[in-house]
Amino acid sequence: MDVLEKTDAKQVLPLRAPILMNPAEAEVIRALRRQGKISRTEISNITGWSKAKTSQEIRSLVEKNYLVEVGKGMSQGGRRPGLLRINDRLGYLVGLDIGATSIDMALTDVAGKILQRRSSPADVRQPPDEFLSRCSELILEMVNAQGCHHNQILGIGVGVPGPVDFTRSVLIAPPLMPGWENFQIRDFFQHTFPAAYVVVDNDVNIMAIGEQRAGDGAGVDHFIFVKIGTGIGSGIISNGKIHRGSIGCAGDIGHICVDKQGPICRCGNTGCLEAVAAGPAITEKALQAGRNGSSALLRQMMEANGGILRPEDVNAACREGDQAALEIIRASGQMIGDILAGLVNFFNPSHIFIGGGITNFGNHLLVSIRRAVLQRSLPLATRHLSINFSQMGPEAGVTGAVALAREYLFVVEGQPFFTV
């Protein structure tokens, strides 16, 4: 995405998130976040308020600099109405998508418009303070490039590859990153960015949110987003909202048992879907095929790569017509599809979007997943079911992380904590 012009830091208001509002102000913010720009008449129609009350609440928000006038709308037979939007000079947000082997992040204004981007290879097995220090360095790079100040960061949305206790913003027994358990991610970032409210969620949940906000999932009320990479997980959109379950770990399909006699998973159990069908499992099966002589091409690739293979090598062999590589990919798709079939029968989504690095394998993987779902799901559940790769690629995670930060920018004063 294009990097926009630098914002004058002096024009940004000194605030601390979350921004507290009364219930009436919150109603206006809700309407603006749904529609972006809106007239006073439209706010009155949405809320049911009189013109006088509408004008009073809007005047209060404009005086606080939370709202600004942005020109005229279309005439409905009289004068063109003035339009309002949330003031994008309030401050900045950060969306941070942490993967097993990468960091991807964006700096945005409070409307979610991307101003700066950074990506970097990484290893999530590092101690969390070292890993997150690198994340803070990249955020500060964006802040400096934008010409703003670190105290103007009002919200940071973070996606992490493991089970998250959402209310506490901490990881619980994460298989990929055991050293991160109960590490206070929120406190760590707030040392450097004291004005920011930090929200932490599972990486697939933020991808599902990103798909809903800016992808083919926009306007879809019931869908599952599946990430296939180093691990396997899913994010669930139900009735238009992310479904986290009672404490935040809904959708962790990678640890559903596929084969009780299968390999030991990182979680300690045997035969988990992740252990038999994710990227490392695909690579291990390809190595076996190269070693035992069932694939001359994979053996050649191993020798050329110093005895190692990567998932992209398996994909390349498949494109060359290697039968062993094709069978490995199809088998993974079949196992993933079998698990998704159970979810389809249980949840009845209208769409399944598939993302993550392994989606580069293309149609062989997708066809196998579709076939398994259609074979094992009830006909009514699949009558209008769409199963496709997400078109957002790596943007899904960053977009969702920014959206998560935006959700918690404004809260209602005097009520239990929730977004407006």
C-alpha positions as CSV (number, residue, x, y, z in Angstrom):
1,M,0.0,0.0,0.0
2,D,1.1,3.5,-0.6
3,V,2.6,5.5,2.2
4,L,0.8,8.8,2.7
5,E,2.3,12.2,3.5
6,K,3.6,12.8,7.0
7,T,1.1,14.2,9.5
8,D,2.0,17.3,11.4
9,A,2.4,16.0,15.0
10,K,1.4,19.3,16.4
11,Q,-2.1,18.9,15.0
12,V,-2.7,15.7,16.9
13,L,-4.6,16.0,20.2
14,P,-2.9,14.8,23.4
15,L,-5.1,11.9,24.5
16,R,-5.0,8.6,26.3
17,A,-6.9,5.5,25.2
18,P,-9.5,4.3,25.8
19,I,-11.5,7.5,25.3
20,L,-14.4,7.6,27.7
21,M,-17.8,8.7,26.4
22,N,-21.3,9.0,27.7
23,P,-24.0,6.6,26.2
24,A,-25.4,9.3,23.9
25,E,-21.9,10.2,22.5
26,A,-21.3,6.5,22.0
27,E,-24.4,6.2,19.8
28,V,-23.0,8.9,17.5
29,I,-19.6,7.2,17.3
30,R,-21.3,3.8,16.5
31,A,-23.2,5.4,13.6
32,L,-20.0,7.1,12.3
33,R,-17.9,3.9,12.5
34,R,-20.5,2.0,10.5
35,Q,-20.8,4.6,7.8
36,G,-17.6,6.7,7.8
37,K,-19.3,10.0,7.0
38,I,-22.8,10.9,8.1
39,S,-25.2,13.9,8.3
40,R,-27.0,15.2,11.4
41,T,-30.3,14.1,9.9
42,E,-29.0,10.6,9.4
43,I,-27.8,10.4,13.0
44,S,-31.2,11.6,14.1
45,N,-32.9,8.9,12.0
46,I,-30.6,6.2,13.4
47,T,-30.9,7.2,17.0
48,G,-34.5,8.4,17.0
49,W,-33.5,11.6,18.7
50,S,-35.0,15.0,18.1
51,K,-33.1,17.5,16.0
52,A,-32.3,19.5,19.1
53,K,-30.8,16.6,21.0
54,T,-28.9,15.5,17.9
55,S,-27.4,19.0,17.5
56,Q,-26.5,19.1,21.2
57,E,-24.6,15.8,21.2
58,I,-22.8,16.5,18.0
59,R,-21.9,20.0,19.2
60,S,-20.3,18.4,22.3
61,L,-18.3,15.9,20.2
62,V,-17.1,18.7,17.8
63,E,-16.1,20.9,20.7
64,K,-14.0,18.0,22.1
65,N,-12.5,17.6,18.6
66,Y,-13.7,14.0,18.4
67,L,-15.7,14.9,15.3
68,V,-15.0,17.2,12.3
69,E,-17.0,18.7,9.4
70,V,-16.0,17.2,6.1
71,G,-18.0,19.0,3.4
72,K,-21.5,18.5,2.0
73,G,-23.5,15.4,1.2
74,M,-26.1,14.8,-1.6
75,S,-29.2,16.9,-1.5
76,Q,-32.5,15.2,-0.7
77,G,-34.6,18.0,-2.1
78,G,-33.3,20.9,0.0
79,R,-30.0,22.2,1.0
80,R,-27.0,19.8,0.9
81,P,-26.4,18.5,4.4
82,G,-23.1,18.9,6.2
83,L,-21.2,15.7,6.8
84,L,-19.3,14.6,9.9
85,R,-16.6,12.0,10.5
86,I,-14.4,11.0,13.4
87,N,-11.4,13.3,13.6
88,D,-8.5,11.4,12.1
89,R,-6.1,13.8,13.9
90,L,-6.9,12.3,17.3
91,G,-3.8,10.0,17.1
92,Y,-2.6,6.8,15.6
93,L,-3.2,3.1,15.8
94,V,-0.9,0.1,15.2
95,G,-1.9,-3.3,13.8
96,L,0.7,-6.0,14.6
97,D,0.4,-9.5,13.1
98,I,2.9,-11.9,14.7
99,G,3.5,-15.2,12.8
100,A,5.7,-18.1,13.7
101,T,8.4,-16.8,11.3
102,S,7.4,-13.2,10.6
103,I,6.3,-9.8,11.8
104,D,3.9,-7.7,9.8
105,M,2.6,-4.3,11.0
106,A,1.0,-1.1,10.0
107,L,0.6,2.4,11.4
108,T,-2.8,4.0,10.7
109,D,-4.8,7.1,11.6
110,V,-7.9,6.5,13.8
111,A,-10.0,5.9,10.7
112,G,-7.9,2.9,9.8
113,K,-6.1,4.5,6.8
114,I,-2.6,3.0,6.5
115,L,0.2,5.5,6.7
116,Q,3.2,3.2,7.2
117,R,4.1,-0.5,6.8
118,R,6.8,-2.7,8.1
119,S,7.6,-6.4,7.8
120,S,10.4,-8.5,9.1
121,P,11.4,-12.2,9.4
122,A,11.3,-13.4,12.9
123,D,11.4,-16.5,15.1
124,V,8.5,-16.7,17.7
125,R,10.5,-19.2,19.7
126,Q,12.7,-16.3,21.0
127,P,12.0,-15.1,24.5
128,P,9.0,-12.7,24.4
129,D,10.8,-9.7,25.7
130,E,13.5,-10.0,23.0
131,F,10.8,-10.6,20.3
132,L,8.6,-7.8,21.4
133,S,11.5,-5.4,21.7
134,R,12.1,-5.9,18.0
135,C,8.4,-5.2,17.4
136,S,8.7,-2.0,19.4
137,E,11.7,-0.9,17.3
138,L,9.7,-1.4,14.1
139,I,6.8,0.6,15.5
140,L,9.1,3.4,16.4
141,E,10.6,3.3,12.9
142,M,7.1,3.9,11.6
143,V,6.4,6.6,14.1
144,N,9.6,8.4,13.2
145,A,9.0,8.0,9.4
146,Q,5.5,9.5,9.9
147,G,6.9,12.4,11.9
148,C,4.7,11.8,14.9
149,H,5.4,11.0,18.6
150,H,5.2,7.7,20.4
151,N,2.8,9.2,22.9
152,Q,0.3,9.7,20.0
153,I,-0.2,5.9,19.6
154,L,-3.6,5.4,21.1
155,G,-4.2,1.7,20.3
156,I,-2.2,-1.4,19.4
157,G,-3.9,-4.5,18.2
158,V,-1.8,-7.6,18.4
159,G,-2.4,-11.1,16.8
160,V,-0.3,-14.0,18.2
161,P,-0.1,-17.6,17.0
162,G,-1.5,-19.4,20.1
163,P,-4.4,-19.7,22.5
164,V,-5.2,-16.3,24.1
165,D,-7.1,-15.5,27.3
166,F,-8.8,-12.5,25.7
167,T,-9.9,-10.8,28.9
168,R,-6.3,-10.8,30.2
169,S,-4.5,-10.4,26.8
170,V,-2.1,-13.3,27.6
171,L,-1.2,-16.6,25.9
172,I,-2.1,-19.8,27.7
173,A,0.0,-22.9,27.0
174,P,0.9,-21.9,23.5
175,P,2.4,-24.9,21.7
176,L,4.6,-22.9,19.3
177,M,5.9,-20.5,21.9
178,P,5.9,-22.0,25.4
179,G,8.1,-19.3,26.8
180,W,5.3,-16.8,26.2
181,E,2.8,-18.3,28.6
182,N,1.2,-15.5,30.8
183,F,3.7,-13.0,29.5
184,Q,2.2,-9.5,30.0
185,I,2.2,-8.3,26.3
186,R,-0.1,-5.4,27.2
187,D,2.2,-4.1,29.9
188,F,5.3,-4.5,27.7
189,F,4.0,-2.3,25.0
190,Q,2.5,0.3,27.4
191,H,6.0,1.0,28.8
192,T,7.0,2.4,25.4
193,F,3.6,3.6,24.3
194,P,1.9,4.8,27.5
195,A,-1.1,6.4,25.8
196,A,-2.1,3.2,24.0
197,Y,-4.7,0.6,24.9
198,V,-3.3,-2.8,23.9
199,V,-5.6,-5.6,22.7
200,V,-4.2,-9.1,22.1
201,D,-6.0,-11.9,20.2
202,N,-5.3,-15.1,18.4
203,D,-3.8,-14.5,15.0
204,V,-6.6,-16.4,13.1
205,N,-9.2,-14.3,14.9
206,I,-7.7,-11.1,13.7
207,M,-7.5,-12.6,10.1
208,A,-11.2,-13.4,10.3
209,I,-11.9,-9.8,11.5
210,G,-9.7,-8.5,8.6
211,E,-11.6,-10.7,6.1
212,Q,-14.9,-9.3,7.4
213,R,-13.8,-5.7,7.3
214,A,-12.0,-5.6,3.9
215,G,-12.3,-8.9,2.1
216,D,-14.9,-11.1,0.5
217,G,-16.3,-11.7,4.0
218,A,-17.6,-8.1,4.2
219,G,-21.4,-8.4,4.8
220,V,-21.2,-12.1,5.5
221,D,-22.7,-13.0,8.9
222,H,-21.6,-16.6,9.3
223,F,-18.2,-17.8,8.1
224,I,-15.0,-19.6,9.2
225,F,-11.5,-18.3,8.4
226,V,-9.0,-21.1,8.3
227,K,-5.2,-20.4,8.5
228,I,-2.9,-23.2,7.3
229,G,0.8,-22.6,7.9
230,T,3.2,-23.7,10.6
231,G,0.0,-24.4,12.6
232,I,-3.7,-24.7,11.7
233,G,-6.4,-22.7,13.3
234,S,-9.7,-21.0,12.6
235,G,-11.5,-17.8,13.3
236,I,-15.3,-17.9,13.6
237,I,-17.7,-15.1,12.6
238,S,-21.1,-15.7,14.0
239,N,-24.0,-13.3,13.5
240,G,-21.5,-10.8,12.2
241,K,-19.2,-10.9,15.2
242,I,-16.1,-12.8,16.1
243,H,-16.9,-15.8,18.3
244,R,-14.1,-16.3,20.9
245,G,-15.9,-18.7,23.3
246,S,-16.1,-18.3,27.1
247,I,-12.4,-17.2,27.5
248,G,-11.1,-16.8,24.0
249,C,-9.9,-20.1,22.6
250,A,-12.7,-21.0,20.3
251,G,-11.7,-22.2,16.8
252,D,-8.4,-24.0,17.8
253,I,-9.1,-26.8,15.3
254,G,-5.4,-27.6,14.8
255,H,-5.5,-29.8,18.0
256,I,-8.5,-31.9,17.1
257,C,-7.4,-35.5,16.9
258,V,-7.2,-37.0,13.4
259,D,-5.1,-40.1,14.1
260,K,-4.7,-41.5,17.6
261,Q,-1.7,-43.5,16.4
262,G,-0.2,-40.4,14.7
263,P,2.9,-38.3,15.6
264,I,3.2,-36.4,18.8
265,C,2.0,-32.8,18.5
266,R,3.7,-29.8,20.0
267,C,0.7,-29.6,22.4
268,G,1.8,-33.0,23.8
269,N,-1.1,-35.1,22.4
270,T,-0.9,-37.5,19.5
271,G,-2.3,-37.2,16.0
272,C,-3.5,-33.6,16.1
273,L,-4.6,-32.1,12.7
274,E,-1.7,-29.7,13.0
275,A,0.8,-32.5,13.5
276,V,-0.3,-34.4,10.4
277,A,-1.4,-31.7,7.9
278,A,0.3,-28.3,8.6
279,G,3.5,-27.0,6.9
280,P,6.1,-28.9,9.0
281,A,4.2,-32.2,8.5
282,I,4.0,-31.7,4.8
283,T,7.8,-31.0,4.8
284,E,8.5,-34.1,6.9
285,K,6.5,-36.4,4.6
286,A,8.3,-34.9,1.6
287,L,11.7,-35.6,3.2
288,Q,10.6,-39.2,3.8
289,A,9.6,-39.5,0.1
290,G,13.0,-38.2,-0.9
291,R,14.9,-40.5,1.4
292,N,13.0,-43.7,0.5
293,G,13.2,-43.2,-3.2
294,S,9.5,-42.7,-3.9
295,S,10.3,-39.2,-5.4
296,A,13.5,-38.7,-7.4
297,L,12.7,-35.0,-7.8
298,L,12.3,-34.4,-4.0
299,R,15.6,-36.3,-3.5
300,Q,17.3,-33.9,-6.0
301,M,15.8,-30.9,-4.2
302,M,17.1,-32.2,-0.8
303,E,20.6,-32.7,-2.1
304,A,20.6,-29.2,-3.7
305,N,19.3,-27.7,-0.5
306,G,21.8,-29.4,1.9
307,G,19.4,-32.1,3.0
308,I,16.5,-29.9,3.9
309,L,13.1,-29.1,2.2
310,R,10.6,-26.3,2.6
311,P,6.9,-26.4,1.9
312,E,7.5,-24.3,-1.2
313,D,9.8,-27.0,-2.5
314,V,6.9,-29.5,-2.1
315,N,4.7,-27.1,-4.0
316,A,7.3,-26.7,-6.8
317,A,7.6,-30.5,-7.1
318,C,3.9,-30.8,-7.4
319,R,3.8,-28.2,-10.2
320,E,6.4,-30.3,-12.0
321,G,4.0,-33.3,-11.8
322,D,5.8,-35.2,-9.0
323,Q,3.3,-37.8,-7.9
324,A,4.6,-38.1,-4.3
325,A,4.3,-34.4,-3.7
326,L,0.8,-34.3,-5.2
327,E,-0.3,-37.2,-2.9
328,I,1.2,-35.4,0.2
329,I,-0.7,-32.2,-0.6
330,R,-3.9,-34.0,-1.4
331,A,-3.7,-36.0,1.9
332,S,-3.3,-32.9,3.9
333,G,-6.3,-31.3,2.1
334,Q,-8.3,-34.4,2.8
335,M,-7.6,-34.4,6.6
336,I,-8.3,-30.7,6.9
337,G,-11.5,-31.1,4.9
338,D,-12.6,-33.9,7.2
339,I,-12.3,-31.7,10.2
340,L,-14.0,-28.8,8.5
341,A,-16.9,-31.1,7.5
342,G,-17.6,-31.5,11.2
343,L,-17.6,-27.7,11.7
344,V,-19.9,-27.3,8.8
345,N,-22.4,-29.7,10.2
346,F,-22.1,-28.1,13.6
347,F,-22.0,-24.4,12.7
348,N,-23.6,-24.2,9.2
349,P,-21.4,-21.3,7.8
350,S,-22.2,-19.8,4.4
351,H,-18.5,-19.4,3.6
352,I,-15.1,-20.8,4.5
353,F,-12.1,-18.7,3.7
354,I,-8.6,-20.3,3.7
355,G,-5.5,-18.3,4.3
356,G,-1.9,-18.8,5.5
357,G,1.3,-19.7,3.7
358,I,0.2,-23.2,2.6
359,T,-2.5,-21.7,0.4
360,N,0.2,-21.1,-2.1
361,F,-0.2,-24.8,-3.0
362,G,-3.3,-23.8,-5.0
363,N,-6.0,-25.9,-6.5
364,H,-4.8,-29.3,-5.5
365,L,-5.1,-28.4,-1.9
366,L,-8.4,-26.5,-2.3
367,V,-10.0,-29.3,-4.4
368,S,-9.1,-31.9,-1.7
369,I,-10.6,-29.7,1.1
370,R,-13.8,-29.1,-0.9
371,R,-14.2,-32.8,-1.8
372,A,-13.8,-33.9,1.8
373,V,-16.3,-31.3,3.1
374,L,-18.9,-32.1,0.5
375,Q,-18.5,-35.9,1.1
376,R,-18.8,-35.7,4.9
377,S,-21.2,-32.8,5.5
378,L,-25.0,-32.9,5.3
379,P,-26.5,-31.8,2.0
380,L,-28.5,-29.0,3.5
381,A,-25.3,-27.6,5.2
382,T,-23.4,-27.5,1.9
383,R,-26.2,-26.4,-0.4
384,H,-25.0,-22.8,-0.6
385,L,-21.6,-23.3,1.0
386,S,-18.6,-21.5,-0.6
387,I,-15.1,-22.7,0.1
388,N,-12.3,-20.5,-1.3
389,F,-8.9,-19.1,-0.6
390,S,-8.9,-15.6,0.9
391,Q,-7.9,-13.0,-1.6
392,M,-6.4,-10.8,1.2
393,G,-3.2,-12.7,1.7
394,P,-1.0,-11.2,4.5
395,E,-3.2,-8.1,4.6
396,A,-5.9,-10.0,6.5
397,G,-3.9,-10.1,9.7
398,V,-2.8,-6.5,9.7
399,T,-6.2,-5.2,8.7
400,G,-7.8,-7.2,11.5
401,A,-5.3,-6.1,14.1
402,V,-6.0,-2.4,13.2
403,A,-9.7,-3.1,13.4
404,L,-9.2,-4.7,16.8
405,A,-7.4,-1.6,18.0
406,R,-10.1,0.7,16.7
407,E,-12.8,-1.4,18.5
408,Y,-11.3,-0.4,21.8
409,L,-10.5,3.2,21.1
410,F,-13.8,4.5,22.5
411,V,-15.6,3.1,25.6
412,V,-18.7,4.0,27.5
413,E,-18.0,5.7,30.9
414,G,-19.6,4.1,34.0
415,Q,-20.5,0.8,32.3
416,P,-18.8,-2.5,32.1
417,F,-15.9,-2.3,29.6
418,F,-17.1,-2.7,26.0
419,T,-16.6,-1.1,22.6
420,V,-19.0,1.5,21.1
